[in-house]
Amino acid sequence: MSTTTGPERTRVPGRRPFRRGWFIGASISLIWTYPVLVELWQSPSVTGHLVGTAIIIVFAAVFMATVPYARVTPSRIRRLLPTVVLFALSLTLMPWLGTDIRWMWTFVGVAFAVSAMGRRTTWLFVPALSAVSFIVGDAMGADAFSNVVNSAIILSISIMMFSFVENISTLERLRAAQEQIAELAAERERGRVARDVHDILGHSLTVITVKAELAGRLMDAGSPAARDEIAQIEGLSRGALADVRATVHGYRGVSISGELAAARAALESAGVSADLPGSTDQVPADRRELAGWVVREAVTNLVRHSGASACRVRLDNRSIEVADDGCGPASTASTGSGLTGLRERVETSGARLTIGRSDLGGFKVKVAW
């Protein structure tokens, strides 16, 4: 686990359930102050009874507040305060308990371990506290067995609580990471839908615009072909609506063969000579949808912006290229949202997009996989 502590922990979702767990566990652990209270009340000093009991109550309150205090305190030094207070309170019981105050030091070790002081510092402090307990007990003539047991309890319980807090903190960070991943996934899906709607509507509306202009000219000329163009506009509109609905529901059906057929119709309506492949068998199955998006976006841009009179599409098992003889890329041009969306789609699929001037003298879009 990282030794990151302080405010970062206080922002982690799930800290409140951890606090509840701490309060429950800490309350149960305070049962171990009962033998100390019994020993205090067995002393002949009435002052010891009252003062000692009051000290134990304050000791318990400080111990209970250790985790809430540590998780809202950014300063590591300030987070050390409960540990220092607990240790000082234990020393005040020495007139009545003598060396038995060492049994209170387990709470001191636990308080330090759960105060987010860092792995290295905890692994130095807890063994040191255990060793001090053993040395003090040995110097004061405490029973050897109980001295060893007390030191072992301080070490084992404190380290166990430190490991427990480490695990809980790790789980909290995992929950926070899962929430962030869910947000990113939702944002990515919104971006995908927006990109797909743009690509679909951009292409369809461009073709509809071209056909509407053509139908207007045919109507002015009194040609009966205007009716056919208007019928095609209606069909394109219905198709665009179906595409949008399918995209929103996540079932977009773009294929290279379908897009080549649509491109031929769009280019013919725009008066652009189309040199398109007669077969798409050479395109790998897992690249057919991507190739379809390339044709759709490139032809849409050609009809909108290029002023081209010829368009050529080349396919093989490694790439697809769409080229025209129009005005070509501007020297200071920035790609529009359509090509930006295409680039994102290409990069997501692990392919490579190249945009530049074609050998026909115009614009070229090439995707290699």
HUMO-V301374 format. One record per helix or strand of 2 or more residues. SS is the DSSP state (@ for helix, = for strand). FROM is the first residue (numbers start at 1). TO is the last residue. If there is no record, write none. Layout:
SS;FROM;TO + SS;FROM;TO
This chain:
@;7;10 + @;15;42 + @;46;64 + @;66;70 + @;76;79 + @;81;92 + @;94;113 + @;119;139 + @;144;220 + @;225;248 + @;256;269 + =;273;275 + @;285;306 + =;310;315 + =;319;324 + @;337;348 + =;352;357 + =;363;368
